[in-house]
């Protein structure tokens, strides 16, 4: 049985350096532009009605879908704490992210 040829150090590090460079360029671009300046937690409030159950359902449904497609879990946690209070926001954002992860798992299966 023959051994596979070992990868050179440069060939094994090149993909990681390429990804790092791409992420740094994207981060620089986002930091220099006003691309995220319009994204504010107050904008979520325009969809809230004052009915706690309805607002909670909107929050959980929206952020379950968004977290299933890759939204970081810190964003619903921050917005949930901002609008619903610390404890309620914690529970609702945890529920939303858990449902999002479940959607992703069911999609993969």
C-alpha angles and dihedrals in degrees: 000000000000125000119237115249111264117246116247117245092246093053092050095048098041097080092049092049090048092054092045091051092048092050092048091051091049091048091049091049093050091047094050097046131060091239095124097031092094093053105095131156091233089068090068088061092069088072096050119099105191093253103117097207094047093045091048091051091050091048095048094043095047096046094041089060094041094048090048089061095046112282110152113252093233092071097061089041091055095044092044092052090046096053107025102031129255102291098037091042090050092052095044095046091047090051092048094049092045091052089047091052089048091052090051092049092049091048092052093048 
